[in-house]
Amino acid sequence: MNITALNTPLGWMNLEAGDWALYNSYFTPHPHQERSDHPLLLEASRQLMAYFEGKLQTFELPIEPAGTAWQRQVWSTATQVGFGKTTSYSALSLQLGDGGVRSLASALSANPLAVVVPCHRIVGSAGQLAGYAWGTQRKAWLLNHEQSSLQGSLF
C-alpha cells in the first residue's frame, strides 16, 4: 500500500492507495510520517488541494473503498449529489429504495473516502447538519466552502 499525508484547511488527511485506486482519505490528528511519491497519491493530493482552493468541483480519481455491497451502493449514490448541493438522508434512502434512514446513515458514517465521496452533502430533512464521521464542524465548513466557491464562480 502507498501512503501519504496532506495538510488541508481542515487539518491533516491521510491518503492510502494501491497501485490502481485510492482506498482511504480521512482526517486525522496523526498524519502518516511516510510519504509515497506514487503517481496516484500525487494526483489525489493535487485534486484535493485544488478542491480546498475552490478550483475543483468533481474528483476524477479511481477509487475502491472497502465495504459491503450496500455501503458501496450508498457511497456511489452520494457521489451523484453535485458540488454545492445537498440532499436529505430520507430522500437518498428513497432513491436507493431502502426505506431505512438508519441503515443509510450507518453506511455513510463508514465512508472511508472523506471529501472524495461527498457524504458531507447529506443533511437532515429540515436541512440541519446531522452527523458526519469527521465532525459536524468540518461538515459545515465543507458545505460553506462549496457554496462560496459557487457564488464566486458566477462573476
C-alpha positions as CSV (number, residue, x, y, z in Angstrom):
1,M,0.0,0.0,0.0
2,N,1.1,3.5,-0.8
3,I,0.5,6.2,1.9
4,T,0.9,9.9,2.3
5,A,-0.5,12.8,4.3
6,L,-1.9,16.1,3.2
7,N,-2.2,19.3,5.3
8,T,-5.6,20.8,4.5
9,P,-7.6,23.8,5.8
10,L,-9.4,21.3,8.0
11,G,-6.4,19.5,9.4
12,W,-4.3,16.6,8.2
13,M,-5.7,14.0,5.9
14,N,-4.1,10.6,5.4
15,L,-4.3,9.1,1.9
16,E,-3.9,5.4,1.2
17,A,-3.9,3.8,-2.2
18,G,-2.9,0.6,-4.0
19,D,-1.3,0.7,-7.4
20,W,-4.6,1.4,-9.3
21,A,-7.1,3.0,-6.9
22,L,-7.5,5.2,-3.8
23,Y,-8.7,3.3,-0.8
24,N,-8.8,5.8,2.0
25,S,-8.8,9.6,2.6
26,Y,-9.5,10.6,6.1
27,F,-9.0,13.4,8.6
28,T,-6.6,12.5,11.4
29,P,-4.6,14.2,14.2
30,H,-1.8,11.6,13.3
31,P,-0.6,12.2,9.8
32,H,1.4,9.4,8.1
33,Q,5.1,10.1,8.6
34,E,6.0,8.1,5.5
35,R,5.3,9.9,2.2
36,S,5.0,7.9,-1.0
37,D,5.5,9.6,-4.3
38,H,3.2,7.2,-6.1
39,P,1.6,9.0,-9.1
40,L,-2.0,8.2,-7.9
41,L,-1.3,9.8,-4.4
42,L,0.3,12.8,-6.1
43,E,-2.8,13.2,-8.3
44,A,-5.2,12.7,-5.3
45,S,-3.2,15.3,-3.3
46,R,-3.3,17.7,-6.3
47,Q,-7.1,17.3,-6.7
48,L,-7.8,17.6,-3.0
49,M,-5.8,20.8,-2.7
50,A,-7.5,22.2,-5.9
51,Y,-10.8,21.4,-4.2
52,F,-9.8,23.2,-1.0
53,E,-8.6,26.2,-3.1
54,G,-12.1,26.3,-4.8
55,K,-10.6,25.3,-8.2
56,L,-12.1,21.8,-8.5
57,Q,-15.7,20.6,-8.1
58,T,-15.5,17.0,-9.3
59,F,-12.9,14.4,-8.4
60,E,-11.6,12.2,-11.2
61,L,-9.8,9.5,-9.3
62,P,-10.0,5.7,-9.5
63,I,-11.5,4.7,-6.1
64,E,-12.0,1.3,-4.5
65,P,-13.4,1.9,-1.0
66,A,-13.6,-1.3,1.1
67,G,-17.1,-2.0,2.2
68,T,-20.2,-4.2,1.8
69,A,-22.2,-4.1,-1.4
70,W,-24.8,-1.9,0.3
71,Q,-22.2,0.6,1.6
72,R,-20.6,0.8,-1.8
73,Q,-24.0,1.5,-3.4
74,V,-24.7,4.2,-0.9
75,W,-21.3,5.8,-1.5
76,S,-21.7,5.6,-5.2
77,T,-25.1,7.4,-5.0
78,A,-23.6,10.0,-2.7
79,T,-21.1,10.9,-5.4
80,Q,-24.0,11.9,-7.6
81,V,-25.0,14.8,-5.3
82,G,-23.5,17.7,-7.1
83,F,-20.9,20.2,-5.8
84,G,-22.7,22.9,-3.7
85,K,-25.9,20.9,-3.5
86,T,-27.3,18.8,-0.7
87,T,-29.9,16.1,-0.3
88,S,-31.5,14.6,2.8
89,Y,-30.9,11.2,4.3
90,S,-34.6,10.3,3.7
91,A,-34.5,11.4,0.1
92,L,-31.3,9.4,-0.5
93,S,-32.9,6.4,1.2
94,L,-36.0,6.6,-1.0
95,Q,-33.8,7.0,-4.1
96,L,-32.0,3.8,-3.1
97,G,-35.2,2.0,-2.4
98,D,-34.0,1.1,1.0
99,G,-36.6,2.8,3.2
100,G,-34.3,2.8,6.2
101,V,-32.6,6.0,7.1
102,R,-30.6,4.4,9.9
103,S,-29.1,1.8,7.5
104,L,-28.2,4.6,5.1
105,A,-26.7,6.8,7.9
106,S,-24.7,3.8,9.1
107,A,-23.3,3.3,5.6
108,L,-22.5,7.0,5.2
109,S,-20.7,7.1,8.5
110,A,-18.4,4.2,7.4
111,N,-17.3,6.1,4.2
112,P,-13.5,5.7,4.0
113,L,-13.1,8.5,1.4
114,A,-13.7,11.8,3.1
115,V,-14.4,14.6,0.7
116,V,-13.8,12.5,-2.4
117,V,-17.1,10.6,-1.7
118,P,-19.1,13.7,-0.5
119,C,-21.1,12.3,2.4
120,H,-20.9,15.9,3.8
121,R,-23.6,16.8,1.3
122,I,-26.2,14.6,3.0
123,V,-28.2,16.6,5.6
124,G,-31.2,16.2,7.8
125,S,-34.7,16.5,6.3
126,A,-35.0,20.1,7.5
127,G,-31.5,21.0,6.2
128,Q,-29.8,20.6,9.5
129,L,-26.3,19.2,9.9
130,A,-26.9,15.7,11.1
131,G,-23.9,13.6,11.8
132,Y,-20.6,13.4,9.9
133,A,-17.8,10.9,10.7
134,W,-15.2,13.7,10.9
135,G,-17.4,16.1,12.9
136,T,-20.2,18.5,12.1
137,Q,-17.8,21.5,12.2
138,R,-15.9,20.0,9.2
139,K,-19.2,19.2,7.5
140,A,-20.4,22.8,7.9
141,W,-17.0,24.1,6.6
142,L,-17.2,21.9,3.5
143,L,-20.8,22.9,2.7
144,N,-19.9,26.6,3.2
145,H,-16.8,26.2,1.1
146,E,-18.8,24.7,-1.8
147,Q,-21.4,27.4,-1.6
148,S,-18.8,30.2,-1.5
149,S,-16.9,28.6,-4.5
150,L,-20.2,28.5,-6.5
151,Q,-21.0,32.1,-5.7
152,G,-17.5,33.2,-6.7
153,S,-17.8,31.4,-10.0
154,L,-20.9,33.4,-11.0
155,F,-18.9,36.6,-11.6
